[in-house]
Amino acid sequence: MKVSCLISGGKDSVFALWCALHQFEVISLINIQARTSDSFLFHIPNTQYVSLIAEMLGLPLLTVKTAFSSVNEETSMLKQIFIDSEAEAIITGGIRSEFQRYKFNYAALQANVKCFNPLWRLTPRTLMDELLTNHFHIILVSVSAMGFGKDLLGKKLTPKKLNMLRASNTVSELATTGEGGEYESFVLNAPFFPSRIIVDKAKVHWNEFREEGHFEIIKAYLELKRPR
């Protein structure tokens, strides 16, 4: 089956892409670049660097830049890009959001394609342990909840950091996945990447009053991995 994968560069969509590569013929990647922080469906920070993932994997990249102000507009846009992908099915990295799952599935239905969510309902512990056991290099690119401070921005999520979050009284097990918007991530390396993404220049933006911020990647490039 020919599939196209929705990918933001975050851990869940990259993990879902890895699953898809084991089961289907991935013919393209779909990257939605939301220009507004009020997007109902899409990951925001650093999505433009998905182009590096497409480049290293040799896959066509379908990019849509959107500033839609309603979920209906976003869903309609999804329908059209699903049609344009010419795929038989769409892969998403959804885990638990019934709202997002419904909207993605509805857009796929309207486009007459299937929609698969390979990570759906994985337990938070299973998901995070699988990512770190398989050596995904994940950095946090936004934080917006208690227990996730400025010091985590741009830093690699390690087993030690994950265990510290799990031990925190202010961070639930589900929050460690970022599913509730507590944080967003970007993957710099994964077991199926032929190259790693190197962040050459970046800037931390922090709102002291709101205690939230994001890590802006300004310049990044690919570095080919050495054969083991």
CORJOKA-V855276 format. One record per residue. N is the residue number from 1. RES is the residue in one letter. SS is DSSP state (alpha for helix, beta for strand, coil for the rest). Layout:
N/RES/SS, N/RES/SS
//
This chain:
1/M/coil, 2/K/beta, 3/V/beta, 4/S/beta, 5/C/beta, 6/L/beta, 7/I/coil, 8/S/coil, 9/G/coil, 10/G/coil, 11/K/alpha, 12/D/alpha, 13/S/alpha, 14/V/alpha, 15/F/alpha, 16/A/alpha, 17/L/alpha, 18/W/alpha, 19/C/alpha, 20/A/alpha, 21/L/alpha, 22/H/alpha, 23/Q/alpha, 24/F/coil, 25/E/beta, 26/V/beta, 27/I/beta, 28/S/beta, 29/L/beta, 30/I/beta, 31/N/beta, 32/I/beta, 33/Q/beta, 34/A/beta, 35/R/coil, 36/T/coil, 37/S/coil, 38/D/coil, 39/S/coil, 40/F/coil, 41/L/coil, 42/F/coil, 43/H/coil, 44/I/coil, 45/P/coil, 46/N/coil, 47/T/alpha, 48/Q/alpha, 49/Y/alpha, 50/V/alpha, 51/S/alpha, 52/L/alpha, 53/I/alpha, 54/A/alpha, 55/E/alpha, 56/M/alpha, 57/L/alpha, 58/G/coil, 59/L/coil, 60/P/beta, 61/L/beta, 62/L/beta, 63/T/beta, 64/V/beta, 65/K/beta, 66/T/beta, 67/A/coil, 68/F/coil, 69/S/coil, 70/S/coil, 71/V/alpha, 72/N/alpha, 73/E/alpha, 74/E/alpha, 75/T/alpha, 76/S/alpha, 77/M/alpha, 78/L/alpha, 79/K/alpha, 80/Q/alpha, 81/I/alpha, 82/F/alpha, 83/I/alpha, 84/D/alpha, 85/S/alpha, 86/E/coil, 87/A/coil, 88/E/coil, 89/A/beta, 90/I/beta, 91/I/beta, 92/T/coil, 93/G/coil, 94/G/coil, 95/I/coil, 96/R/coil, 97/S/coil, 98/E/alpha, 99/F/alpha, 100/Q/alpha, 101/R/alpha, 102/Y/alpha, 103/K/alpha, 104/F/alpha, 105/N/alpha, 106/Y/alpha, 107/A/alpha, 108/A/alpha, 109/L/alpha, 110/Q/alpha, 111/A/coil, 112/N/coil, 113/V/coil, 114/K/beta, 115/C/beta, 116/F/beta, 117/N/coil, 118/P/coil, 119/L/coil, 120/W/coil, 121/R/coil, 122/L/coil, 123/T/coil, 124/P/alpha, 125/R/alpha, 126/T/alpha, 127/L/alpha, 128/M/alpha, 129/D/alpha, 130/E/alpha, 131/L/alpha, 132/L/alpha, 133/T/alpha, 134/N/coil, 135/H/coil, 136/F/coil, 137/H/beta, 138/I/beta, 139/I/beta, 140/L/beta, 141/V/beta, 142/S/beta, 143/V/beta, 144/S/coil, 145/A/coil, 146/M/coil, 147/G/coil, 148/F/coil, 149/G/coil, 150/K/alpha, 151/D/alpha, 152/L/alpha, 153/L/beta, 154/G/coil, 155/K/coil, 156/K/beta, 157/L/coil, 158/T/coil, 159/P/alpha, 160/K/alpha, 161/K/alpha, 162/L/alpha, 163/N/alpha, 164/M/alpha, 165/L/alpha, 166/R/alpha, 167/A/alpha, 168/S/coil, 169/N/coil, 170/T/coil, 171/V/coil, 172/S/coil, 173/E/coil, 174/L/alpha, 175/A/alpha, 176/T/alpha, 177/T/alpha, 178/G/coil, 179/E/coil, 180/G/coil, 181/G/coil, 182/E/coil, 183/Y/beta, 184/E/beta, 185/S/beta, 186/F/beta, 187/V/beta, 188/L/beta, 189/N/beta, 190/A/coil, 191/P/coil, 192/F/coil, 193/F/coil, 194/P/coil, 195/S/beta, 196/R/beta, 197/I/beta, 198/I/beta, 199/V/beta, 200/D/beta, 201/K/beta, 202/A/beta, 203/K/beta, 204/V/beta, 205/H/beta, 206/W/beta, 207/N/beta, 208/E/coil, 209/F/coil, 210/R/coil, 211/E/coil, 212/E/beta, 213/G/beta, 214/H/beta, 215/F/beta, 216/E/beta, 217/I/beta, 218/I/beta, 219/K/beta, 220/A/beta, 221/Y/beta, 222/L/beta, 223/E/beta, 224/L/beta, 225/K/coil, 226/R/coil, 227/P/coil, 228/R/coil
//
